[in-house]
Amino acid sequence: SEDVLSKDAGECAICLEELQQGDTIARLPCLCIYHKGQVFHRMDTKFQKVSFMGCIDEWFEVNRSCPEHPSD
């Protein structure tokens, strides 16, 4: 389900960016949470701006399970 994070929650296992209060997240049935529906910008190793969509949105385009619980 989609939700807004009420407090900082560590690191997203997909993009390794911090899950911060106010971020839109997807909470999976296993209770894992990931960024959802947002566009993120970060600098790559050559200091070029890289943009990507919500982590779980991109993940589910090619996968059908939780990144941390693939056998569930």
CNS distance restraints for C-alpha pairs under 8 A (distance, minus, plus):
assign (resid   1 and name CA) (resid  26 and name CA) 5.40 0.50 0.50
assign (resid   1 and name CA) (resid  27 and name CA) 5.26 0.50 0.50
assign (resid   1 and name CA) (resid  28 and name CA) 6.49 0.50 0.50
assign (resid   2 and name CA) (resid  24 and name CA) 7.05 0.50 0.50
assign (resid   2 and name CA) (resid  25 and name CA) 5.72 0.50 0.50
assign (resid   2 and name CA) (resid  26 and name CA) 4.55 0.50 0.50
assign (resid   2 and name CA) (resid  27 and name CA) 6.38 0.50 0.50
assign (resid   2 and name CA) (resid  36 and name CA) 7.46 0.50 0.50
assign (resid   3 and name CA) (resid  24 and name CA) 5.83 0.50 0.50
assign (resid   3 and name CA) (resid  25 and name CA) 5.35 0.50 0.50
assign (resid   3 and name CA) (resid  26 and name CA) 6.22 0.50 0.50
assign (resid   3 and name CA) (resid  27 and name CA) 7.22 0.50 0.50
assign (resid   4 and name CA) (resid  21 and name CA) 7.68 0.50 0.50
assign (resid   4 and name CA) (resid  22 and name CA) 5.58 0.50 0.50
assign (resid   4 and name CA) (resid  23 and name CA) 5.65 0.50 0.50
assign (resid   4 and name CA) (resid  24 and name CA) 4.56 0.50 0.50
assign (resid   4 and name CA) (resid  25 and name CA) 5.85 0.50 0.50
assign (resid   5 and name CA) (resid   9 and name CA) 7.99 0.50 0.50
assign (resid   5 and name CA) (resid  19 and name CA) 7.87 0.50 0.50
assign (resid   5 and name CA) (resid  20 and name CA) 6.94 0.50 0.50
assign (resid   5 and name CA) (resid  21 and name CA) 5.08 0.50 0.50
assign (resid   5 and name CA) (resid  22 and name CA) 5.15 0.50 0.50
assign (resid   5 and name CA) (resid  23 and name CA) 5.46 0.50 0.50
assign (resid   5 and name CA) (resid  24 and name CA) 6.35 0.50 0.50
assign (resid   5 and name CA) (resid  25 and name CA) 6.48 0.50 0.50
assign (resid   6 and name CA) (resid  21 and name CA) 5.21 0.50 0.50
assign (resid   6 and name CA) (resid  22 and name CA) 6.25 0.50 0.50
assign (resid   7 and name CA) (resid  20 and name CA) 6.50 0.50 0.50
assign (resid   7 and name CA) (resid  21 and name CA) 4.35 0.50 0.50
assign (resid   7 and name CA) (resid  22 and name CA) 7.47 0.50 0.50
assign (resid   8 and name CA) (resid  18 and name CA) 7.74 0.50 0.50
assign (resid   8 and name CA) (resid  19 and name CA) 5.78 0.50 0.50
assign (resid   8 and name CA) (resid  20 and name CA) 4.30 0.50 0.50
assign (resid   8 and name CA) (resid  21 and name CA) 4.81 0.50 0.50
assign (resid   9 and name CA) (resid  18 and name CA) 7.40 0.50 0.50
assign (resid   9 and name CA) (resid  19 and name CA) 5.31 0.50 0.50
assign (resid   9 and name CA) (resid  20 and name CA) 6.39 0.50 0.50
assign (resid   9 and name CA) (resid  21 and name CA) 7.76 0.50 0.50
assign (resid  10 and name CA) (resid  18 and name CA) 5.53 0.50 0.50
assign (resid  10 and name CA) (resid  19 and name CA) 5.57 0.50 0.50
assign (resid  10 and name CA) (resid  20 and name CA) 7.65 0.50 0.50
assign (resid  11 and name CA) (resid  16 and name CA) 5.45 0.50 0.50
assign (resid  11 and name CA) (resid  17 and name CA) 5.57 0.50 0.50
assign (resid  11 and name CA) (resid  18 and name CA) 4.40 0.50 0.50
assign (resid  11 and name CA) (resid  19 and name CA) 5.57 0.50 0.50
assign (resid  12 and name CA) (resid  16 and name CA) 4.90 0.50 0.50
assign (resid  12 and name CA) (resid  17 and name CA) 5.63 0.50 0.50
assign (resid  12 and name CA) (resid  18 and name CA) 6.06 0.50 0.50
assign (resid  12 and name CA) (resid  19 and name CA) 5.98 0.50 0.50
assign (resid  12 and name CA) (resid  33 and name CA) 7.46 0.50 0.50
assign (resid  12 and name CA) (resid  34 and name CA) 5.63 0.50 0.50
assign (resid  12 and name CA) (resid  35 and name CA) 7.04 0.50 0.50
assign (resid  13 and name CA) (resid  34 and name CA) 7.38 0.50 0.50
assign (resid  13 and name CA) (resid  67 and name CA) 7.57 0.50 0.50
assign (resid  13 and name CA) (resid  68 and name CA) 7.65 0.50 0.50
assign (resid  14 and name CA) (resid  34 and name CA) 7.47 0.50 0.50
assign (resid  14 and name CA) (resid  55 and name CA) 6.19 0.50 0.50
assign (resid  14 and name CA) (resid  56 and name CA) 7.66 0.50 0.50
assign (resid  14 and name CA) (resid  67 and name CA) 7.45 0.50 0.50
assign (resid  15 and name CA) (resid  55 and name CA) 6.56 0.50 0.50
assign (resid  19 and name CA) (resid  23 and name CA) 6.74 0.50 0.50
assign (resid  19 and name CA) (resid  34 and name CA) 7.60 0.50 0.50
assign (resid  19 and name CA) (resid  35 and name CA) 7.19 0.50 0.50
assign (resid  23 and name CA) (resid  35 and name CA) 7.04 0.50 0.50
assign (resid  24 and name CA) (resid  35 and name CA) 6.12 0.50 0.50
assign (resid  24 and name CA) (resid  36 and name CA) 5.59 0.50 0.50
assign (resid  24 and name CA) (resid  37 and name CA) 6.89 0.50 0.50
assign (resid  24 and name CA) (resid  38 and name CA) 7.07 0.50 0.50
assign (resid  25 and name CA) (resid  33 and name CA) 6.28 0.50 0.50
assign (resid  25 and name CA) (resid  34 and name CA) 5.39 0.50 0.50
assign (resid  25 and name CA) (resid  35 and name CA) 4.54 0.50 0.50
assign (resid  25 and name CA) (resid  36 and name CA) 4.73 0.50 0.50
assign (resid  25 and name CA) (resid  37 and name CA) 7.79 0.50 0.50
assign (resid  26 and name CA) (resid  33 and name CA) 5.56 0.50 0.50
assign (resid  26 and name CA) (resid  34 and name CA) 5.50 0.50 0.50
assign (resid  26 and name CA) (resid  35 and name CA) 6.36 0.50 0.50
assign (resid  26 and name CA) (resid  36 and name CA) 5.56 0.50 0.50
assign (resid  26 and name CA) (resid  56 and name CA) 7.21 0.50 0.50
assign (resid  27 and name CA) (resid  31 and name CA) 5.63 0.50 0.50
assign (resid  27 and name CA) (resid  32 and name CA) 5.77 0.50 0.50
assign (resid  27 and name CA) (resid  33 and name CA) 4.59 0.50 0.50
assign (resid  27 and name CA) (resid  34 and name CA) 6.91 0.50 0.50
assign (resid  28 and name CA) (resid  32 and name CA) 5.53 0.50 0.50
assign (resid  28 and name CA) (resid  33 and name CA) 6.41 0.50 0.50
assign (resid  28 and name CA) (resid  66 and name CA) 7.41 0.50 0.50
assign (resid  30 and name CA) (resid  66 and name CA) 7.90 0.50 0.50
assign (resid  30 and name CA) (resid  69 and name CA) 7.92 0.50 0.50
assign (resid  32 and name CA) (resid  66 and name CA) 7.74 0.50 0.50
assign (resid  32 and name CA) (resid  68 and name CA) 7.89 0.50 0.50
assign (resid  34 and name CA) (resid  55 and name CA) 6.50 0.50 0.50
assign (resid  34 and name CA) (resid  56 and name CA) 5.93 0.50 0.50
assign (resid  35 and name CA) (resid  54 and name CA) 5.22 0.50 0.50
assign (resid  35 and name CA) (resid  55 and name CA) 5.28 0.50 0.50
assign (resid  35 and name CA) (resid  56 and name CA) 6.19 0.50 0.50
assign (resid  36 and name CA) (resid  53 and name CA) 7.78 0.50 0.50
assign (resid  36 and name CA) (resid  54 and name CA) 4.23 0.50 0.50
assign (resid  36 and name CA) (resid  55 and name CA) 6.04 0.50 0.50
assign (resid  36 and name CA) (resid  56 and name CA) 5.77 0.50 0.50
assign (resid  36 and name CA) (resid  57 and name CA) 6.17 0.50 0.50
assign (resid  37 and name CA) (resid  53 and name CA) 6.48 0.50 0.50
assign (resid  37 and name CA) (resid  54 and name CA) 4.53 0.50 0.50
assign (resid  37 and name CA) (resid  55 and name CA) 7.91 0.50 0.50
assign (resid  37 and name CA) (resid  57 and name CA) 6.78 0.50 0.50
assign (resid  38 and name CA) (resid  53 and name CA) 5.62 0.50 0.50
assign (resid  38 and name CA) (resid  54 and name CA) 4.69 0.50 0.50
assign (resid  39 and name CA) (resid  51 and name CA) 6.60 0.50 0.50
assign (resid  39 and name CA) (resid  52 and name CA) 5.57 0.50 0.50
assign (resid  39 and name CA) (resid  53 and name CA) 4.49 0.50 0.50
assign (resid  39 and name CA) (resid  54 and name CA) 6.01 0.50 0.50
assign (resid  40 and name CA) (resid  51 and name CA) 5.47 0.50 0.50
assign (resid  40 and name CA) (resid  52 and name CA) 5.41 0.50 0.50
assign (resid  40 and name CA) (resid  53 and name CA) 6.33 0.50 0.50
assign (resid  40 and name CA) (resid  54 and name CA) 7.38 0.50 0.50
assign (resid  41 and name CA) (resid  49 and name CA) 6.39 0.50 0.50
assign (resid  41 and name CA) (resid  50 and name CA) 5.52 0.50 0.50
assign (resid  41 and name CA) (resid  51 and name CA) 4.52 0.50 0.50
assign (resid  41 and name CA) (resid  52 and name CA) 6.75 0.50 0.50
assign (resid  42 and name CA) (resid  49 and name CA) 5.63 0.50 0.50
assign (resid  42 and name CA) (resid  50 and name CA) 5.41 0.50 0.50
assign (resid  42 and name CA) (resid  51 and name CA) 6.70 0.50 0.50
assign (resid  43 and name CA) (resid  47 and name CA) 4.90 0.50 0.50
assign (resid  43 and name CA) (resid  48 and name CA) 5.21 0.50 0.50
assign (resid  43 and name CA) (resid  49 and name CA) 4.65 0.50 0.50
assign (resid  43 and name CA) (resid  50 and name CA) 5.90 0.50 0.50
assign (resid  44 and name CA) (resid  48 and name CA) 5.44 0.50 0.50
assign (resid  44 and name CA) (resid  49 and name CA) 6.48 0.50 0.50
assign (resid  44 and name CA) (resid  50 and name CA) 6.44 0.50 0.50
assign (resid  53 and name CA) (resid  57 and name CA) 7.11 0.50 0.50
assign (resid  53 and name CA) (resid  58 and name CA) 6.73 0.50 0.50
assign (resid  54 and name CA) (resid  58 and name CA) 6.56 0.50 0.50
assign (resid  55 and name CA) (resid  59 and name CA) 6.17 0.50 0.50
assign (resid  56 and name CA) (resid  60 and name CA) 5.99 0.50 0.50
assign (resid  57 and name CA) (resid  61 and name CA) 6.57 0.50 0.50
assign (resid  58 and name CA) (resid  62 and name CA) 7.40 0.50 0.50
assign (resid  59 and name CA) (resid  63 and name CA) 5.82 0.50 0.50
assign (resid  60 and name CA) (resid  64 and name CA) 5.70 0.50 0.50
assign (resid  60 and name CA) (resid  65 and name CA) 7.67 0.50 0.50
assign (resid  65 and name CA) (resid  69 and name CA) 6.99 0.50 0.50
assign (resid  65 and name CA) (resid  70 and name CA) 5.17 0.50 0.50
assign (resid  65 and name CA) (resid  71 and name CA) 7.46 0.50 0.50
assign (resid  65 and name CA) (resid  72 and name CA) 7.01 0.50 0.50
assign (resid  66 and name CA) (resid  70 and name CA) 5.37 0.50 0.50
assign (resid  66 and name CA) (resid  72 and name CA) 7.52 0.50 0.50
